[in-house]
Amino acid sequence: MEQLTKYNLSNDGSEVIAQQLNVDRVSHKDSDGLRSYYSIDRIVDFVSNRGYDKIALQFPDCLLPDSTDIALEIQSKCGQSTNVFILADTSYGSCCVDEIAASHGDADCLIHFGSSCLSPNCRLPVLYVFGRRPIDVDRCYKSFTSLVSDRNSHILLLYDVVYYHALNVGRLCAIAESSMMQSVMEGDGSCNQEQHGRIFNLHEGKEIHDYVIFYIGFEGLTLTNLMMSYNKCQFYSYNPDLDQGRLESLSINKALMKRYYLIQKAKEAHVIGIIIGTLGVADYLQTLERLKSVLKAANKKTYTFSVGKINVAKLANFMEIDIYVLIACPENTLLDSKEFYKPVLTPYELEIAYLKGRNWDGTYVTDFRQLLPGGASNIDFDIEDERKNHNPDYSFITGRMQSTSQGDDDGLLSDGKQQSLVVRDSMQVVQHHTSASEFLSNRSWKGLDDNPDDDPSPASVVEGRRGIAMQYENESTTKD
């Protein structure tokens, strides 16, 4: 209560504006520490050897305190002819390379700092600088030996990219050599598999689900994405910041059942909103076209949205949409939509709902590029065949049979009244039906009427209500 009465709410607000806030800064101000942590020499070699003149630097919020010092250091080493600038904000997630923002400044290349989803880009040369986040290698190895007791099992070593620098140090190198090493940068040949920007050097005859996974990093989107993608594997994790190792107890089956519920909701939807959640990940336009083809085969009506960073308020403006499908990088595609008014699905979940050849078998795909031709999870389909095979389906939500196919080719209703010609002012107008207009026609309030009646005379002025919204003068109040 003391804090609430500190400022008088009736003043001009100057006290609040002048108030100083104490912000915790995670900075590496020492010049040598800065060069080592952010590999400044490596950045300078990358820029100088390729002759780049305009360099864009992209930072997550947590590294912004160091951004100015890094830019000045790069500028001083590359020469005054090199133009170095910092991106003010990212269009979507900070883990993705923001090529669009960099291209607005005519950048020749982009340097991405901090954690990354490693999604492939297609427009600009990119150098990743993960940083050298501190880790006690001996404690990590001790946690590994205490958690993984079966030395005969095959171990898959995964890690957040900010710990990449420690892989070849001491006992962590022994873990990798005794089992299987996974590298985010390069592989060694024959048995390589590339997923989520990482190259897996698997033993011959082995698949990823045959391994026990030991993950080094903190709890977050990266770990969730890996656990959903490899949900048949047993996961152990070690958090270097907290010096804690544990068997991951996240109920993958429970999480998958939540996603399966969204798939059932999608089967009952009539109007689908496709959200563009990235402009930098390669092949996102091909994915957009594929989703449109899938929804066309299912005779669903679609709208495409590009709204930048997604939040509840933005999507709440489109209440005629039944469900959304999000095209985004693997780490941002698993959006928890419990606070949203309508469910938000992944492209893989949408294909399960509408393609007869795509069945739910417990596997999960978060990388939309794997669904495209040439991808590991791609399936071919024909639009006409899909339309013929759309038989009524049983709904686990309503407990009734339902048709998964709605509408016709052009998205018009078959009602003759809504497709009839309307004569007005000696002109003929064809009235087409759209989902948005149908939704608007069913609303009780349809906006301001610009032609309320045929009387052109202005309405008489009347006195309005007095008071505040809590209680007007003409309203009576009842007291308990």
VENCORVEN-V662753 format. One record per residue. RES is the residue in one letter. SS is DSSP state (alpha for helix, beta for strand, coil for the rest). PSI is psi in whole degrees, 0 to 359 (NA if undefined). OMEGA is omega in radians with two decimals (999 if undefined). Layout:
BEGIN
RES,SS,PSI,OMEGA ; RES,SS,PSI,OMEGA
END
This chain:
BEGIN
M,coil,328,3.13 ; E,coil,321,3.14 ; Q,coil,327,-3.12 ; L,coil,330,-3.11 ; T,coil,8,-3.11 ; K,coil,323,-3.13 ; Y,coil,142,3.08 ; N,coil,119,-3.06 ; L,coil,347,-3.11 ; S,coil,1,-3.13 ; N,coil,186,-3.06 ; D,coil,0,3.09 ; G,coil,5,-3.09 ; S,alpha,329,-3.14 ; E,alpha,321,3.12 ; V,alpha,319,-3.13 ; I,alpha,323,-3.10 ; A,alpha,353,-3.12 ; Q,coil,136,3.12 ; Q,coil,135,3.14 ; L,coil,138,3.09 ; N,coil,113,-3.10 ; V,coil,129,3.10 ; D,coil,128,-3.13 ; R,coil,126,3.04 ; V,coil,94,-3.01 ; S,coil,156,3.10 ; H,coil,75,-2.98 ; K,coil,334,3.12 ; D,coil,131,-3.05 ; S,alpha,316,3.13 ; D,alpha,319,3.11 ; G,alpha,324,3.12 ; L,alpha,314,-3.14 ; R,alpha,323,-3.12 ; S,alpha,315,-3.06 ; Y,alpha,320,-3.06 ; Y,coil,10,3.07 ; S,coil,55,-3.08 ; I,alpha,319,-3.13 ; D,alpha,322,3.11 ; R,alpha,321,3.12 ; I,alpha,315,-3.13 ; V,alpha,317,3.10 ; D,alpha,319,3.14 ; F,alpha,317,-3.11 ; V,alpha,315,-3.04 ; S,alpha,317,-3.08 ; N,alpha,333,-3.11 ; R,alpha,358,3.04 ; G,coil,34,3.12 ; Y,coil,141,-3.12 ; D,coil,323,-3.11 ; K,beta,116,-3.02 ; I,beta,124,3.07 ; A,beta,134,3.12 ; L,beta,127,3.13 ; Q,beta,125,-3.11 ; F,coil,145,2.89 ; P,coil,167,-3.08 ; D,alpha,324,-3.05 ; C,alpha,343,-3.12 ; L,alpha,2,-3.13 ; L,alpha,327,3.10 ; P,alpha,334,-3.14 ; D,alpha,355,-2.97 ; S,alpha,317,-3.11 ; T,alpha,315,3.14 ; D,alpha,320,3.14 ; I,alpha,316,3.14 ; A,alpha,317,3.12 ; L,alpha,322,3.13 ; E,alpha,316,3.12 ; I,alpha,320,3.14 ; Q,alpha,316,-3.11 ; S,alpha,327,-3.10 ; K,alpha,331,-3.12 ; C,alpha,344,3.13 ; G,coil,159,-3.08 ; Q,coil,342,3.13 ; S,coil,344,3.14 ; T,coil,130,-3.14 ; N,beta,114,-3.13 ; V,beta,127,3.12 ; F,beta,155,-3.08 ; I,beta,132,3.08 ; L,coil,129,-3.06 ; A,coil,322,-3.09 ; D,coil,158,3.12 ; T,coil,146,-3.12 ; S,coil,326,-3.10 ; Y,coil,243,-3.13 ; G,coil,149,-3.14 ; S,coil,344,3.13 ; C,coil,341,-3.12 ; C,coil,147,3.07 ; V,coil,123,-3.09 ; D,coil,79,-3.12 ; E,alpha,331,-3.12 ; I,alpha,311,3.13 ; A,alpha,322,3.13 ; A,alpha,323,-3.13 ; S,alpha,335,3.06 ; H,alpha,333,3.08 ; G,coil,14,3.14 ; D,coil,42,-3.12 ; A,coil,144,3.05 ; D,coil,331,3.11 ; C,beta,170,-3.12 ; L,beta,135,3.06 ; I,beta,116,-3.11 ; H,beta,124,-3.11 ; F,beta,148,3.04 ; G,coil,194,-3.09 ; S,coil,148,-3.07 ; S,coil,150,3.05 ; C,coil,351,3.09 ; L,coil,26,3.07 ; S,coil,139,-3.10 ; P,coil,143,3.09 ; N,coil,173,-3.00 ; C,coil,357,-3.02 ; R,coil,315,-3.02 ; L,coil,151,2.95 ; P,beta,136,-3.06 ; V,beta,136,3.00 ; L,beta,125,3.12 ; Y,beta,130,3.03 ; V,beta,98,-3.04 ; F,coil,335,-3.01 ; G,coil,170,-3.11 ; R,coil,73,-3.13 ; R,coil,133,-3.04 ; P,coil,144,3.11 ; I,coil,136,3.05 ; D,coil,104,-3.03 ; V,alpha,319,-3.12 ; D,alpha,319,3.12 ; R,alpha,324,3.10 ; C,alpha,317,3.14 ; Y,alpha,322,3.11 ; K,alpha,319,3.10 ; S,alpha,322,3.13 ; F,alpha,314,-3.11 ; T,alpha,329,3.14 ; S,alpha,331,-3.11 ; L,alpha,315,-3.07 ; V,coil,98,-3.07 ; S,coil,335,-3.11 ; D,coil,104,-3.11 ; R,coil,349,3.13 ; N,coil,348,-3.12 ; S,coil,152,3.09 ; H,coil,129,-3.06 ; I,beta,130,3.05 ; L,beta,115,-3.09 ; L,beta,112,3.07 ; L,beta,158,-3.08 ; Y,beta,156,2.96 ; D,coil,143,-3.01 ; V,alpha,340,-3.13 ; V,alpha,351,3.09 ; Y,alpha,15,-3.12 ; Y,alpha,327,-3.07 ; H,alpha,339,-3.05 ; A,alpha,0,-3.03 ; L,coil,323,-3.08 ; N,coil,25,-3.11 ; V,coil,124,2.97 ; G,alpha,233,-2.96 ; R,alpha,339,3.05 ; L,alpha,325,3.07 ; C,alpha,324,3.12 ; A,alpha,322,3.09 ; I,alpha,313,-3.09 ; A,alpha,317,-3.08 ; E,alpha,330,-3.11 ; S,alpha,345,-3.10 ; S,coil,273,-3.12 ; M,coil,132,-3.12 ; M,coil,135,3.09 ; Q,beta,130,-3.08 ; S,beta,140,3.10 ; V,coil,351,-3.04 ; M,coil,320,-3.05 ; E,coil,158,3.11 ; G,coil,182,-3.08 ; D,coil,12,2.99 ; G,coil,248,-2.73 ; S,coil,313,-2.98 ; C,coil,34,-3.08 ; N,beta,141,2.95 ; Q,beta,136,-3.12 ; E,beta,118,3.11 ; Q,beta,140,3.11 ; H,coil,35,3.12 ; G,coil,6,-3.11 ; R,beta,148,3.13 ; I,beta,123,-3.11 ; F,beta,120,3.09 ; N,beta,84,-3.02 ; L,coil,153,3.01 ; H,coil,152,-3.11 ; E,coil,131,3.13 ; G,coil,4,-3.11 ; K,coil,147,3.01 ; E,coil,167,-3.08 ; I,alpha,325,-3.11 ; H,alpha,354,3.07 ; D,alpha,357,-3.04 ; Y,coil,153,2.90 ; V,beta,130,-3.02 ; I,beta,128,3.04 ; F,beta,116,-3.03 ; Y,beta,132,3.09 ; I,beta,116,-3.13 ; G,coil,179,-3.11 ; F,coil,162,-3.13 ; E,coil,131,-3.11 ; G,coil,199,-3.06 ; L,alpha,324,-3.12 ; T,alpha,313,-3.14 ; L,alpha,318,3.13 ; T,alpha,317,3.14 ; N,alpha,317,-3.14 ; L,alpha,321,-3.12 ; M,alpha,324,3.09 ; M,alpha,320,-3.11 ; S,alpha,323,-3.13 ; Y,coil,57,-3.01 ; N,coil,353,3.09 ; K,coil,355,-3.12 ; C,coil,152,3.03 ; Q,coil,131,-3.04 ; F,beta,132,2.90 ; Y,beta,148,-3.13 ; S,beta,153,3.06 ; Y,beta,125,3.13 ; N,beta,106,-3.11 ; P,coil,330,-3.12 ; D,coil,322,-3.12 ; L,coil,353,-3.07 ; D,coil,50,-3.12 ; Q,beta,133,3.02 ; G,beta,149,-3.09 ; R,beta,159,2.93 ; L,beta,123,-3.09 ; E,coil,119,-3.06 ; S,coil,9,3.11 ; L,coil,125,-3.12 ; S,coil,98,-3.14 ; I,alpha,321,3.14 ; N,alpha,320,3.12 ; K,alpha,318,3.12 ; A,alpha,320,3.13 ; L,alpha,324,3.12 ; M,alpha,327,3.05 ; K,alpha,318,3.10 ; R,alpha,325,3.12 ; Y,alpha,326,3.07 ; Y,alpha,321,3.11 ; L,alpha,325,3.10 ; I,alpha,318,3.10 ; Q,alpha,324,3.07 ; K,alpha,323,-3.13 ; A,alpha,326,-3.13 ; K,alpha,336,3.14 ; E,coil,356,-3.07 ; A,coil,150,3.09 ; H,coil,326,-3.09 ; V,beta,124,-3.04 ; I,beta,134,3.04 ; G,beta,123,3.10 ; I,beta,117,-3.10 ; I,beta,126,3.05 ; I,beta,108,-3.10 ; G,coil,9,3.09 ; T,coil,146,3.01 ; L,coil,5,-3.08 ; G,coil,335,-3.12 ; V,coil,133,-3.10 ; A,coil,144,3.03 ; D,coil,18,3.14 ; Y,alpha,329,3.11 ; L,alpha,322,3.07 ; Q,alpha,323,3.09 ; T,alpha,320,3.09 ; L,alpha,314,3.13 ; E,alpha,323,3.12 ; R,alpha,317,3.13 ; L,alpha,322,3.09 ; K,alpha,322,3.11 ; S,alpha,319,3.11 ; V,alpha,315,-3.12 ; L,alpha,329,3.05 ; K,alpha,321,3.09 ; A,alpha,329,3.12 ; A,coil,3,-3.14 ; N,coil,44,3.08 ; K,coil,149,3.10 ; K,beta,137,-3.01 ; T,beta,150,2.94 ; Y,beta,146,3.12 ; T,beta,131,-3.09 ; F,beta,139,2.95 ; S,coil,100,-2.98 ; V,coil,15,-3.11 ; G,coil,218,3.12 ; K,coil,130,-3.01 ; I,coil,138,2.96 ; N,coil,173,-3.06 ; V,alpha,318,-3.06 ; A,alpha,321,-3.11 ; K,alpha,312,-3.08 ; L,alpha,339,3.13 ; A,coil,347,3.12 ; N,coil,349,-3.05 ; F,coil,72,-3.05 ; M,coil,346,3.11 ; E,coil,347,3.13 ; I,coil,134,3.12 ; D,coil,316,3.07 ; I,beta,161,3.06 ; Y,beta,153,2.97 ; V,beta,131,-3.00 ; L,beta,124,3.03 ; I,beta,106,-3.08 ; A,coil,177,3.12 ; C,coil,162,-3.07 ; P,coil,329,-3.08 ; E,coil,340,-3.13 ; N,coil,355,-3.09 ; T,coil,334,3.13 ; L,coil,70,-3.10 ; L,coil,128,3.07 ; D,coil,106,-3.00 ; S,coil,20,-3.08 ; K,coil,335,3.11 ; E,coil,349,-3.13 ; F,coil,156,-3.13 ; Y,coil,332,-3.13 ; K,coil,149,-3.12 ; P,coil,151,3.08 ; V,beta,117,-3.06 ; L,beta,169,3.01 ; T,beta,161,3.08 ; P,alpha,324,3.13 ; Y,alpha,318,3.12 ; E,alpha,324,3.12 ; L,alpha,320,3.12 ; E,alpha,324,3.08 ; I,alpha,322,-3.09 ; A,alpha,326,-2.94 ; Y,alpha,345,3.13 ; L,coil,126,-3.13 ; K,coil,333,-3.14 ; G,coil,351,-3.14 ; R,coil,113,-3.09 ; N,coil,153,3.09 ; W,coil,111,-3.12 ; D,coil,14,3.13 ; G,coil,338,3.07 ; T,coil,158,-3.08 ; Y,coil,135,-3.10 ; V,coil,118,3.10 ; T,coil,342,-3.14 ; D,coil,109,-3.07 ; F,alpha,340,3.14 ; R,alpha,336,3.12 ; Q,alpha,345,3.14 ; L,alpha,346,-3.09 ; L,coil,163,3.08 ; P,coil,131,-3.05 ; G,coil,345,3.12 ; G,coil,161,-3.08 ; A,coil,335,-3.07 ; S,coil,20,-3.11 ; N,coil,140,2.98 ; I,coil,142,3.11 ; D,coil,150,3.08 ; F,coil,154,3.08 ; D,coil,131,-3.05 ; I,alpha,316,-3.11 ; E,alpha,320,3.11 ; D,alpha,321,3.13 ; E,alpha,323,3.14 ; R,alpha,323,-3.13 ; K,alpha,330,-3.04 ; N,coil,9,3.13 ; H,coil,83,3.10 ; N,coil,160,3.07 ; P,coil,142,-3.06 ; D,beta,152,3.13 ; Y,beta,130,3.14 ; S,coil,122,3.08 ; F,coil,350,-3.13 ; I,coil,310,-3.11 ; T,coil,341,-3.11 ; G,coil,20,-3.13 ; R,coil,162,3.04 ; M,beta,142,-3.13 ; Q,beta,156,3.08 ; S,coil,130,3.12 ; T,coil,359,-3.12 ; S,coil,124,-3.11 ; Q,coil,145,3.05 ; G,coil,185,3.08 ; D,coil,191,-2.97 ; D,coil,319,-3.03 ; D,coil,4,-3.13 ; G,coil,22,3.14 ; L,coil,147,3.09 ; L,coil,151,-3.14 ; S,coil,358,3.12 ; D,coil,121,-3.08 ; G,alpha,328,-3.11 ; K,alpha,322,-3.07 ; Q,alpha,353,3.07 ; Q,alpha,8,-3.05 ; S,coil,163,3.06 ; L,beta,137,-3.13 ; V,beta,127,3.13 ; V,beta,124,-3.14 ; R,beta,129,-3.14 ; D,coil,42,3.09 ; S,coil,20,3.11 ; M,beta,146,3.13 ; Q,beta,128,-3.13 ; V,beta,131,3.08 ; V,beta,122,-3.10 ; Q,coil,109,3.11 ; H,coil,145,3.11 ; H,coil,134,2.99 ; T,coil,159,-3.12 ; S,alpha,321,-3.12 ; A,alpha,317,-3.13 ; S,alpha,323,3.10 ; E,alpha,318,3.13 ; F,alpha,319,-3.14 ; L,alpha,323,-3.11 ; S,alpha,336,-3.14 ; N,coil,356,3.13 ; R,coil,149,3.09 ; S,coil,327,3.08 ; W,coil,123,-3.01 ; K,coil,18,-3.14 ; G,coil,177,-3.12 ; L,coil,138,3.14 ; D,coil,116,-3.10 ; D,coil,351,3.11 ; N,coil,74,-3.03 ; P,coil,326,3.12 ; D,coil,181,-3.10 ; D,coil,354,-3.12 ; D,coil,114,-3.09 ; P,coil,348,-3.09 ; S,coil,144,-3.13 ; P,coil,152,3.11 ; A,coil,153,3.14 ; S,coil,148,-3.13 ; V,coil,130,3.12 ; V,coil,154,-3.14 ; E,coil,134,-3.14 ; G,coil,187,-3.14 ; R,coil,154,3.12 ; R,coil,150,3.08 ; G,beta,199,3.12 ; I,beta,168,-3.06 ; A,coil,333,-3.14 ; M,coil,325,-3.14 ; Q,beta,114,3.04 ; Y,beta,161,-3.04 ; E,coil,330,-3.10 ; N,coil,6,3.13 ; E,coil,136,3.11 ; S,coil,144,-3.14 ; T,coil,146,3.10 ; T,coil,128,3.14 ; K,coil,139,3.13 ; D,coil,NA,999
END
